[in-house]
Amino acid sequence: MAKKEEKAITIADLRSKLSRAQSMVLADYRGLTVAQMTDLRRKAREIGVELRVVKNTLASRAASEIGAGDLDVHLKGPTAIAFGYADPVAPARLLVDFIRTARVVELKGGYAEGRVLSPQDVRALATLPSREVLLSQVLAAMMGPLSNMASVLVAPLRGIAAVTDGLRKQRESAAD
C-alpha cells in the first residue's frame, strides 16, 4: 500500500473517532516510559477511553474535515489523544489523575461540544462529578422546595390533629 493511501486511511479513521467522541483530551506524552504508557493505556481501556498517539498533520486534517479546525492550536509536538465515547468527563479525569502520579504528561487541551478547551478547562472538566451524581443533585434541588411546600401545607392539619388529641385527653381525664 502506498504512503498516500495509508495516510488517507489514517485520516478517515481519525475523522471517525473525532466525530463519534463526546470529548477528547490532548496531551504531550514526552518522558513517559513504556511501562507508564502501557499502564495508561490499560487504565484507559478499563474506563472506556481510547488512547491514541497521532501525527499532528493527519489529526489536523481529520479535525478540519469535521469542522473542528480550531483544534490545530494544540497540535504541536508529540500528541496523544484520549477519546471519550460514553462519558465526556472520563478522558479528562483519566489524564489529570495520571498526571498527579506520573508528573511527566502535560495537558495540551481538549475538545468537547464543539469548542476547544484549554488545559485549565480540561482540569475543571476532570473535577466535575459523574452524570449520575449531577442528576441526583438536580433532583434533590428540585425536590427540596416541593418537600418544604408539602410540610407547610400539612402544618395546619397537624395542628388541628394535635388540638383534637389534646381535647380528647382532657375529656378522658375529666371523666375519670
N, C-alpha and C positions, 0 to 999 in steps of 0.2 A: 504494500500500500504506500502511496506517495505521501510525502510530508504534508502537502496541502490537504489531502483527504483526511489524514489523521487530525489535523487542526480543525477541519470542518466538523468532524465527528465530536471532538472535544468541546467545541463551541456549542454545538447542538445539545450535548449532554449538560453543559453548564447552564445554558438557557433554560432547559427543562427544570433543573434544580432551582434556579433563581425564581422561576415563575411559580413553582409549587411551594416554595418555602414561605412560611408565615413571617419568619425573621431570619436574619443571618448576621453573624459577627465575624469581623475580620481581625486577624492577629498576626503579628510578626513572631515567627517561631524560632528565630535565630538563638542558638545557645542551648536548645533542647537536646538531650541525649536521646539515643534510640530507645532506651528503656522508658524515659519520660514520655516520648511521643507515643509509644505503644500503650502506656498507661492511660494517656489522654484519649487515645482512640477507643480503648476498652470502656472507659467511663462514658464516653460519648454514645457508644453503641447501647450501653445499658439504659440510657435515658431517652433513646430515640433521636439522637442528634447525629447527623452525618458530618464528619470532619474530612476536608479535602484540601490538599496542597495544590495551588493553582498557579499558572503562569499569568502574570498581570495583564499582558496584552490580550490573551484569549478571554480572560474574565471580563476585561473592559469591553470587548466586542460583544460578548454574550449579554452583558448588562445593558449596553446601549440598544441592543435588539429588542429588549423587553421594556424599554423606557426608563431604565434605572442608570442612565449615563452619569448621574451625579456621583455614583459610587467611585468614579475614577480618582477622586480626591484621596481615597485610602489605598489605592492600588499602586503602592511604591514599595520596593524592597520585597523580601520573601514574604509570601502571603499564604495563610491557611484560612479557610472559610469554614465556619461551623453553621450548618443549615438546620433550622428548626422547623419541622413539618407539622407536628401536632401541637406542641406547646411553644408559643412565641418567646417565652422567657427562658426556656431551657438552655439555648446556646450561650446567652449572656451569663447565666448563673454558672454554667459549666466552666467557662473560661475565667471568670472572675474568681471562682473558688480555686481553680488550678493555679492561677497567678499567685494567690496567697501562699500556696505551698512551694511552687517551683521558682517563683520570682525571676524567671528568665523570659517568659512570654510577655509580649507587650501588645495591649489592645490598640488597634488602629481605628476602629469604628464599627459601624454596622448599618443595617438597612432593615426597616420594618414599616409596614403600612404605607409604602410609597414615599418614605422620606429617609434621608441619610442621617445616621446617628453618629454623634461624636463619641470619643471614648468615655466622656463623663455621662452621656446619655445611656451608654451600654451599662455602665456601673449602676446607674439609677434603675435601669430596667431589671438588673440582676437582684436588686433588693425588693422588688415587688413580690407580694405574696402570691401563691398559686391562684389559679382561676377559681377553684372551689372555695378557698378562704375568702377571696374577694366577694364572691356571690353570697356567702353566708354573712359577711359583714353588711352588704347592701340589704339583705333580707332582715337582719337584726335592726338596722337603722329604720327600715320601713315598718317593722312590727312594733317598735318602741312607742311611737305616738298612738298607734291603734290600741295597744295594751293600756296605755295611760287613759285614753278616752273611755275604754270599757270600764276601767276602775272608777272613773269619775261618774259615769252613768249608773253604775251599780251602787255607789255610795249611799244615795238616799234610801234605796230599798234595804240595804244593810242596816241603816239607822232605824228604819221603821221596824224591822225584824228585832233589833235589839230592844227597842222601846216596848214592843208587844211581849217579848220574852220577860222583860223586867216587870211588866204589869201582871203577867201570869204568875210569876214567882211571888209577887207581893200579895196577890189574892189567895194563893195557896197558903202562904204563911199566916194571913189574916184568918183563913178558915180553920186553921189548926188551933 
